[in-house]
């Protein structure tokens, strides 16, 4: 993010956040200091040390040294340690929520009723489930021999996290790794690192041994140094498809294990017998959750032609009721996008769609206000092959498509290179099962979209 001279002056007055390596907070000898900007104001809110190759190597070495002792602990001992960490984070949840909000611009209702409790719930889940190990034993493949599966931690796990759900996704990756007996080096996104640093600090206060959880901050260079490090056994990444490809390139020569959760362009298919009011409400939440910065957001609304006009009228009216504004206001539903650069990218999709003949039914104009806000935008009449239909926009922008029969609706849902999430809306259980099986997506919700957002609701 390119800052003005005034913003640089503001950043200079903000305390510098350290790296966390081997139990120590490191701010000396680092590669540089990066500035974190509050998306709601555009003003600097923190300065964070940037890890160079030396710090990345030190963090991986610390994790490697800590691994044997951590892996040797019993399931009960690691479970107890994670539960202590969850309790410590819970006690500090209000401050964590404010830090998360400051970096991401998330509305209060989302971060306090969604992200924080969801992260803590996941941490406690993995702390509990690790104690319930099931042994897999088979009889004798050869006479006199019994085969069974022994689960062992792989070693040092590199955790590379995105900026849209910093704390939640950090915990999603960190908790199972630590529960299994692995040690970790986490690289948060450069614009949202603060809660990750706080998790590492809390872990040390709770008695989790130094080196088990390390944090190195920075951009692509830091991430690449981490992914190619010889002592990293597994890379766990959530983020863009482009970055995921790069991680695969870096990891594959050394045969590292990788887990990738990448982009999405989720279809939201409304069949002719659907409860239209429920579908409208589901579309509003599914499309605008986290300002549309969600890889499973409802971005392609595929509506049966018999319902299309009524659905569009109700959907536009419902979107107009969404409260956009100051994230710290308890009534705000929709906060800003993460950066000025990202807002320009989102708006470029809308401009291109409009210039190609599509109609913008709502929004589509960059507000002349402080911060990186962008309105809910609804596009109709776009060609199914156009970029706004095919590519991930990652903002509060949806495209409307119509179909005349079940097979066409399913075909439109599958007409994309993505396959992360989808939803179908119908009262017919047989049609629901048929569509769920036919749509090529890892998760297909029925009469719901993004139920992970159950902790938060839009303002009424």
KEVONU-831389 format. One line per 8 residues: their letters; for each residue z, x, y of C-alpha. Coordinates in pm, whole numbers, padded with zeros to 5 digits. Each point is the difference from the previous one (the first is absolute). Layout:
# residues N
a> Z:X:Y; ...
***
This chain:
# residues 460
xxxxxxxx> 00000:00000:00000; -00107:00147:00334; 00283:-00028:00251; -00006:00001:00377; 00193:00259:00201; 00267:-00262:00073; 00040:-00071:-00371; 00035:00372:-00073
xxxxxxxx> 00282:00016:00255; 00171:-00293:-00168; -00037:00159:-00341; 00159:00320:00122; 00321:-00188:00073; 00022:-00137:-00356; 00201:00187:-00263; -00193:00192:-00265
xxxxxxxx> 00033:-00130:-00356; 00017:00266:-00273; -00151:00049:-00341; 00243:-00031:-00293; -00039:00281:-00252; 00244:00096:-00273; 00293:-00170:00166; -00063:00155:00343
xxxxxxxx> -00145:-00149:00316; -00280:00235:00102; -00135:00024:00353; -00050:00376:00040; -00323:00177:-00089; -00193:-00323:-00051; -00371:-00037:00067; 00052:-00213:00307
xxxxxxxx> 00151:-00319:00138; -00179:-00335:-00007; 00066:-00300:00222; 00060:-00348:-00139; -00114:-00288:00222; 00144:-00352:00012; -00300:-00230:-00066; 00155:-00283:00200
xxxxxxxx> 00010:00204:00321; -00222:00303:-00051; 00291:00219:00107; 00139:00301:-00191; 00305:-00087:-00208; 00066:00311:-00209; -00104:00359:-00060; -00021:00123:-00359
xxxxxxxx> -00034:00347:-00149; -00329:00067:-00176; 00011:00186:-00330; -00234:00291:-00057; -00085:00164:-00334; 00328:00195:00000; 00211:-00313:00035; -00204:-00187:-00262
xxxxxxxx> 00046:00288:-00242; 00373:00014:00074; 00036:-00374:-00062; -00185:00011:-00332; 00199:00305:-00107; 00326:-00179:00089; -00110:-00299:-00206; -00094:00226:-00291
xxxxxxxx> 00339:00172:00007; 00182:-00334:00012; -00206:-00157:-00278; 00171:00131:-00318; 00350:-00111:00100; -00115:-00338:00135; -00209:-00067:-00311; 00295:00091:-00223
xxxxxxxx> 00221:-00273:00148; 00050:-00312:-00205; -00169:-00326:00093; 00337:-00130:00111; 00061:00296:00231; -00337:-00029:00171; 00040:-00378:00022; 00338:00038:00170
xxxxxxxx> -00144:00248:00249; -00283:-00236:00095; 00240:-00292:00040; 00212:00210:00234; -00312:00077:00201; -00090:-00371:00016; 00349:-00083:00126; -00020:00271:00266
xxxxxxxx> -00338:-00120:00122; 00122:-00359:-00001; 00298:00094:00219; -00246:00159:00244; -00262:-00273:-00024; 00005:-00109:00364; -00072:00349:00126; -00266:00052:-00267
xxxxxxxx> -00164:-00326:00107; -00012:00114:00361; -00149:00337:-00095; -00261:-00170:-00218; -00082:-00244:00277; -00024:00277:00259; -00263:00189:-00204; -00201:-00293:-00134
xxxxxxxx> 00035:-00280:00254; 00105:-00244:-00271; 00163:-00325:00118; 00375:-00024:-00049; -00031:-00284:-00251; -00233:00207:-00219; 00192:00325:00001; 00351:-00148:-00028
xxxxxxxx> -00078:-00290:-00234; -00280:00171:-00192; -00040:00376:-00006; 00362:00112:-00003; 00137:-00244:-00263; -00313:00044:-00211; 00038:00379:00000; 00368:-00022:-00091
xxxxxxxx> -00070:-00252:-00274; -00259:00232:-00154; 00237:00295:00014; 00270:-00200:-00179; -00254:-00133:-00250; -00105:00346:-00116; 00362:00115:-00001; 00072:-00281:-00245
xxxxxxxx> -00314:-00005:-00214; 00025:00370:-00084; 00315:-00076:-00200; -00191:-00241:-00222; -00226:00230:-00196; -00179:-00138:-00303; -00085:00238:-00280; -00339:-00032:-00164
xxxxxxxx> 00010:00097:-00367; -00267:-00037:-00260; 00030:00034:-00370; -00142:00288:-00192; -00357:00091:00087; 00054:00275:-00255; 00250:-00022:-00282; 00328:00155:00100
xxxxxxxx> -00074:-00004:00375; 00104:-00252:00265; -00176:-00007:00338; 00165:-00113:00319; -00047:00028:00376; 00228:00222:00206; -00012:-00056:00376; 00035:00312:00211
xxxxxxxx> -00031:00055:00378; -00319:00179:00099; 00149:00228:00266; -00062:00011:00375; -00164:-00312:00144; -00185:00015:00332; 00035:-00334:00180; -00263:-00060:00271
xxxxxxxx> 00066:-00318:00194; -00194:-00214:00249; 00104:-00134:00338; -00018:-00376:-00064; 00320:-00030:-00211; 00172:00336:00045; 00342:-00075:-00149; -00110:-00251:-00263
xxxxxxxx> -00272:00218:-00150; 00215:00311:00017; 00263:-00178:-00209; -00262:-00147:-00235; -00108:00352:-00090; 00326:00188:00044; 00229:-00228:-00202; -00185:00005:-00336
xxxxxxxx> -00062:00375:00031; 00368:00079:00061; 00116:-00249:-00262; -00225:00165:-00260; 00149:00341:00077; -00276:00142:00219; 00060:00174:00331; -00209:-00080:00307
xxxxxxxx> -00168:00127:00312; -00095:-00283:00234; -00263:00021:00272; 00023:-00307:00222; -00284:-00100:00229; 00017:00209:00319; 00048:-00304:00223; 00277:-00167:-00207
xxxxxxxx> 00232:00269:-00142; 00341:-00092:00136; 00140:-00229:-00270; -00116:00241:-00271; 00197:00281:00165; 00301:-00232:00013; -00032:-00076:-00372; 00014:00373:-00074
xxxxxxxx> 00304:00043:00223; 00175:-00294:-00165; -00075:00142:-00346; 00175:00324:00087; 00300:-00185:00141; 00021:-00201:-00324; 00022:00312:-00211; -00354:00010:-00135
xxxxxxxx> -00050:00374:-00059; -00196:00209:00253; -00365:00034:-00092; -00022:-00329:-00189; -00145:-00174:00306; -00189:00201:00262; -00203:-00115:00301; -00289:00188:00160
xxxxxxxx> -00174:-00162:00295; -00349:00054:00132; -00359:-00107:-00032; -00286:00073:-00237; 00062:00375:-00017; 00359:-00054:-00109; -00106:-00256:-00259; -00272:00223:-00141
xxxxxxxx> 00237:00296:-00034; 00240:-00226:-00190; -00262:-00150:-00231; -00146:00335:-00100; 00335:00174:-00055; 00013:00146:-00351; 00351:-00133:-00071; -00071:-00364:00085
xxxxxxxx> -00041:-00193:-00325; -00092:-00342:00137; -00132:-00134:00330; 00088:-00360:00087; -00207:-00134:00289; -00053:-00326:00184; -00254:-00011:00281; -00369:-00003:00076
xxxxxxxx> -00269:00030:-00264; -00144:00301:00183; 00329:00189:-00018; 00049:-00107:-00361; -00332:00158:-00093; 00105:00320:00173; 00330:00009:-00188; -00185:-00045:-00328
xxxxxxxx> -00224:00293:00092; 00301:00221:00075; 00199:-00101:-00308; -00271:-00005:-00265; -00070:00377:-00028; 00363:00052:-00100; 00006:-00313:-00219; 00286:-00151:00202
xxxxxxxx> 00102:-00354:-00069; -00079:-00236:00288; 00075:-00361:00086; -00216:-00157:00272; 00045:-00337:00170; -00286:-00027:00247; -00188:-00252:00211; -00072:-00368:-00048
xxxxxxxx> -00212:-00289:00124; 00184:-00291:-00159; -00184:-00328:-00056; 00184:-00326:00069; -00190:-00265:-00196; 00065:-00367:00086; -00147:-00234:-00261; -00095:-00361:00079
xxxxxxxx> 00320:-00151:-00146; 00241:00234:00183; 00291:-00117:00212; -00167:00082:00329; 00316:00010:00211; 00167:00241:-00241; -00314:00214:-00005; -00013:00013:00380
xxxxxxxx> 00362:00112:00022; -00057:00253:-00276; -00304:00136:00180; 00189:00045:00326; 00278:00196:-00168; -00234:00189:-00233; -00232:00105:00282; 00252:00087:00270
xxxxxxxx> 00289:00153:-00196; 00073:00339:00158; -00280:-00067:00252; -00247:00004:-00287; 00082:00364:-00076; 00046:-00067:-00369; -00232:00104:-00282; 00040:-00340:-00167
xxxxxxxx> -00037:-00208:00319; -00209:-00317:-00027; -00310:00125:00179; -00282:-00206:-00158; 00070:-00374:00011; -00244:-00157:-00246; 00011:-00378:00050; -00169:-00276:-00198
xxxxxxxx> -00264:-00163:00219; 00160:-00346:-00030; 00322:00135:00160; -00146:00252:00238; -00002:-00196:00328; 00351:-00140:-00046; 00135:00336:-00113; -00150:00185:00297
xxxxxxxx> 00133:-00252:00251; 00351:00018:-00142; -00009:00377:-00051; -00106:00073:00358; 00272:-00235:00130; 00264:00164:-00219; -00101:00350:00107; 00039:-00101:00365
xxxxxxxx> 00366:-00078:-00074; 00075:00356:-00114; 00217:00173:00260; -00137:00338:00109; 00212:00229:00213; 00302:00225:00028; 00103:00098:-00354; 00367:00003:00097
xxxxxxxx> -00011:-00369:00094; 00131:-00199:-00300; -00273:-00265:00041; -00292:00243:-00014; -00226:-00037:-00304; -00272:00254:00074; 00057:00349:00135; -00249:00270:00101
xxxxxxxx> -00235:00207:-00210; 00119:00350:-00079; -00199:00194:00261; -00264:-00018:00271; -00244:00176:-00232; 00055:-00255:-00275; -00036:-00291:00242; -00336:00141:00114
xxxxxxxx> -00110:00016:-00363; 00104:-00361:-00065; -00176:-00121:00314; -00315:00190:-00097; -00030:-00218:-00312; 00030:-00316:00209; -00251:00118:00259; -00249:00093:-00270
xxxxxxxx> 00040:-00340:-00169; -00052:-00181:00330; -00307:00207:00083; -00141:-00077:-00347; 00010:-00374:00063; 00338:-00097:-00141; 00217:-00236:00202; 00349:00094:00111
xxxxxxxx> 00204:-00322:-00013; 00323:00152:00127; 00110:00328:00153; -00228:00302:-00002; 00105:00124:00345; 00214:00308:00065; 00296:-00111:00214; 00057:00189:00324
xxxxxxxx> 00369:00053:-00064; 00226:00288:-00082; 00008:00101:-00363; -00262:-00031:-00274; -00008:-00376:-00048; -00297:-00186:-00145; -00033:-00378:-00042; -00054:-00188:-00323
xxxxxxxx> -00379:-00010:-00032; -00203:-00243:-00209; -00366:00073:-00076; -00242:-00260:-00140; -00363:00020:-00101; -00003:00368:-00095; -00246:00116:-00262; 00187:00068:-00329
xxxxxxxx> -00149:00351:-00003; 00118:00087:00353; 00268:00262:00065; 00259:-00252:00120; -00023:-00174:-00339; -00031:00308:-00219; 00224:00264:00158; 00374:00011:00057
xxxxxxxx> 00080:-00070:00366; 00380:00028:-00025; 00083:-00230:00287; 00051:-00372:00074; -00369:-00075:-00054; -00132:-00247:-00259; -00349:-00112:-00094; -00083:-00351:-00118
xxxxxxxx> -00246:-00060:-00285; -00101:-00320:-00183; -00104:-00085:-00356; -00134:-00308:-00178; 00125:00041:-00357; 00263:00186:-00199; -00229:00274:-00125; -00126:00076:00350
xxxxxxxx> 00355:00019:00133; 00098:00247:-00270; -00317:00201:00058; 00077:00029:00371; 00355:00109:-00083; -00140:00279:-00218; -00267:00103:00250; 00182:00311:00123
xxxxxxxx> 00076:00353:-00110; 00373:-00071:00024; 00218:-00163:-00262; 00362:00025:00106; 00119:-00357:00062; -00133:-00357:00021; 00121:-00358:00008; -00137:-00334:-00120
xxxxxxxx> 00101:-00343:00126; -00035:-00303:-00227; 00202:-00278:-00161; -00185:00045:-00330; 00190:00238:-00228; -00306:00056:-00220; -00212:00097:00300; 00279:00225:00124
xxxxxxxx> 00011:00185:-00331; -00379:00023:-00017; -00028:00138:00352; 00290:00242:-00045; -00169:00142:-00308; -00344:00017:00159; 00097:00159:00332; 00003:00377:-00033
xxxxxxxx> 00326:00086:00174; 00319:00167:-00111; 00211:-00290:00125; -00112:-00363:00032; 00245:-00241:00159; -00029:-00374:-00057; 00075:-00231:00292; 00163:00287:00186
xxxxxxxx> -00096:00326:00167; 00222:00300:00057; 00313:-00159:-00151; 00163:00338:00048; 00056:-00126:00354; 00248:-00258:-00129; 00276:00160:00209; -00166:-00094:00328
xxxx> -00167:-00305:00147; -00211:-00063:00305; 00169:-00154:00300; -00009:-00376:00002
***
